[in-house]
Each structure stands twice: as C-alpha cells, then as structure tokens.
Amino acid sequence: MGRSEEPTREELLGLVRQAYVSGDPVPGGLISRMQAAAAGAAEESGLGLDLELMLLVESSSDVEAAGVRSAAPASARSAYTLRFAQSGVDVLVRVASDTDTTARLDGWVVPGSPMTVRAIRADEVRTPIVAVTLGASGRFELTSLPAGLIRLRFEPADGSAAFLTPTFEI
C-alpha cells in the first residue's frame, strides 16, 4: 500500500470553502435587503446615504486576535490599524487598548485640513463620546474611549459635508 501525498494548505482551505458554500449558501436577496436597510437607517439619521457609507479600504492587526487570552498587559494587546477612504479623503486610525476597558485612537486625515473629529457610539448618531478639533496637520488623538462599537464623524471647518466611518470595535 503506497502512501499518498498530504494535501497542501490551499487545497485544505479550498475544501473548507467548498463545504461552507454548499452547506450554507448566501440567502437569495440578502445583499439587496441589506442595502435597503442601510439606506433606511441613513434616511432616519438625517445624514443621507453618502455620509453613512465610507469605504473601509484596509485593516491590519498588530498583535493577536481579539478575545484571545494573553499574559501581555492590556496596553500591548488588541492594537490594530484601519484605513478609510471617501471622496478623495484618506483616514488612517490606529486603535490600541489603554486599559482593559478603554482604548486610544491615533489618527491622520489626508489631505489635512481643519475639522472636528467626533467619536460616537455606533447606535447614537448625534451624541459624541468625545470630540477634538484638528488643524491642517490632519493628526488627531482620542484617549480613554470606553470599549465598544464606535464610529468617527469628521466635520470639516469649511462647512463641506461631514462623513462617518463604518462601525468598528475598540
């Protein structure tokens, strides 16, 4: 009896993908229903769909997966970077734990221009947790933010349209 070759990582992942696709396919019409729900939520908030949808371009993690137990101090865990883009504006945000219950955001807006940045809870569009004003450098920091789901709202000083990031966890 000859020994067969072990499957490669890619082949194994392909088998897992195939099992999920065949065993749990995406329900028909799900995408259109989700788009309709997002549009309805945007209208309810009074901000309009263009302000609600900011594209998440990139996400990367500096350390281990969230929820994994570690002997490392909280400040060394759960750091990750997000990059958002909309209408010629790029936002880079680094999220890091301050303590087990709070986080710190360091961010950069390119091109830099005077604006107010507000951290808001995902379920509250109008009430900020904290707000800072940034100058032409485009650099901002938000500290001691309570853990949970938040969004960032950017309000340019020149009165042009504000925009929101998608919800993310800190």
C-alpha positions in Angstrom: 0.0 0.0 0.0 1.6 3.3 -1.1 1.5 6.4 1.0 -0.5 9.3 -0.7 0.7 12.8 -0.6 -0.8 15.1 2.1 -3.0 18.0 0.7 -1.5 21.5 0.7 -2.8 24.3 2.8 -4.5 25.8 -0.2 -6.2 22.5 -1.0 -7.5 22.1 2.5 -8.8 25.7 2.6 -10.5 25.1 -0.7 -12.2 22.0 0.7 -13.4 24.1 3.7 -14.6 26.9 1.4 -16.5 24.4 -0.7 -18.2 22.9 2.4 -19.3 26.3 3.6 -20.6 27.4 0.2 -22.5 24.2 -0.4 -23.8 23.7 3.2 -24.6 27.4 4.0 -25.1 29.4 0.8 -25.8 33.2 1.0 -29.6 33.6 1.0 -31.1 34.9 -2.2 -31.8 38.7 -2.0 -29.7 39.2 1.2 -27.5 41.8 -0.4 -30.4 43.9 -1.7 -32.2 43.7 1.6 -29.0 44.8 3.5 -28.6 47.7 1.1 -32.2 48.7 1.6 -31.8 48.5 5.4 -28.6 50.7 5.2 -30.4 53.3 3.1 -33.4 53.4 5.5 -31.1 53.9 8.5 -29.2 56.7 6.7 -32.5 58.4 6.0 -33.7 58.1 9.6 -30.5 59.6 10.9 -31.0 62.7 8.6 -27.4 62.4 7.3 -28.0 60.8 3.9 -26.6 57.7 2.4 -23.4 59.4 1.1 -22.5 60.4 4.6 -23.2 57.0 6.1 -21.1 55.0 3.7 -17.4 55.4 4.0 -15.3 52.6 2.4 -13.1 50.5 4.7 -10.0 50.2 2.5 -7.7 48.2 4.7 -7.5 46.7 8.2 -4.5 45.1 9.8 -3.8 43.7 13.3 -0.5 44.4 15.1 -1.0 41.6 17.6 -3.0 38.5 18.4 -6.7 38.0 17.6 -9.3 39.8 19.8 -10.7 37.7 22.5 -7.6 35.5 22.9 -6.3 35.3 26.4 -2.8 36.6 26.9 -0.3 37.3 29.7 0.7 40.5 28.0 -0.6 43.8 29.6 -3.8 45.3 28.1 -1.8 48.1 26.5 0.2 45.6 24.5 -2.9 43.7 23.2 -5.6 44.4 20.6 -3.8 47.1 18.6 -4.8 47.4 15.0 -4.9 49.8 12.2 -7.8 50.8 10.0 -7.8 52.9 6.8 -10.9 54.5 5.4 -11.3 56.5 2.1 -14.1 58.6 0.7 -14.3 61.3 -1.9 -10.5 62.0 -2.0 -10.0 61.9 1.8 -8.0 59.1 3.4 -8.2 58.4 7.1 -5.7 56.2 9.0 -6.6 55.2 12.5 -4.5 53.1 14.9 -6.6 51.6 17.8 -4.8 50.4 20.9 -6.0 49.4 24.4 -5.3 51.9 27.2 -6.6 49.6 29.8 -9.0 46.6 29.8 -12.0 48.9 29.5 -10.7 51.9 27.5 -8.9 52.5 24.2 -6.8 55.2 22.5 -7.1 56.2 18.8 -4.3 57.9 17.0 -5.4 59.2 13.6 -4.3 61.1 10.5 -6.5 62.7 7.8 -5.0 63.2 4.4 -5.2 65.8 3.0 -5.1 67.6 6.3 -7.5 70.4 6.9 -9.2 72.0 9.9 -12.1 69.9 11.1 -13.8 68.4 14.2 -13.5 64.7 14.8 -16.2 63.1 17.0 -16.2 59.6 18.4 -19.8 58.4 18.7 -21.3 55.2 19.8 -22.5 53.0 16.9 -26.1 53.3 18.0 -26.0 57.1 18.6 -25.5 59.4 15.6 -25.8 62.7 17.3 -24.2 62.4 20.8 -20.4 62.2 20.7 -18.4 60.4 23.4 -15.6 62.9 22.8 -14.7 65.5 20.1 -11.4 67.1 19.1 -10.5 69.8 16.7 -7.6 69.2 14.4 -5.6 71.6 12.3 -4.1 71.5 8.9 -1.7 68.7 10.0 -4.5 66.2 9.9 -3.3 64.5 13.1 -5.6 63.7 16.0 -5.8 61.5 19.1 -8.7 60.4 21.2 -7.9 58.8 24.6 -9.8 56.9 27.3 -12.6 55.9 25.0 -14.9 53.3 26.5 -14.7 49.9 24.9 -17.4 49.0 22.5 -18.6 49.8 19.0 -18.0 53.3 17.7 -17.9 55.4 14.6 -15.9 58.5 13.8 -17.6 61.6 12.4 -15.5 64.1 10.5 -16.9 67.6 10.2 -14.8 70.0 8.0 -14.5 73.5 9.3 -15.2 74.9 5.8 -18.8 73.7 6.1 -18.5 71.0 3.5 -20.3 67.7 4.0 -19.4 65.7 7.1 -18.7 62.0 6.8 -18.8 58.9 9.0 -16.7 55.8 9.2 -18.3 52.4 9.3 -18.7 51.0 12.8 -15.7 49.4 14.4 -14.8 47.9 17.8 -12.4 49.4 20.3 
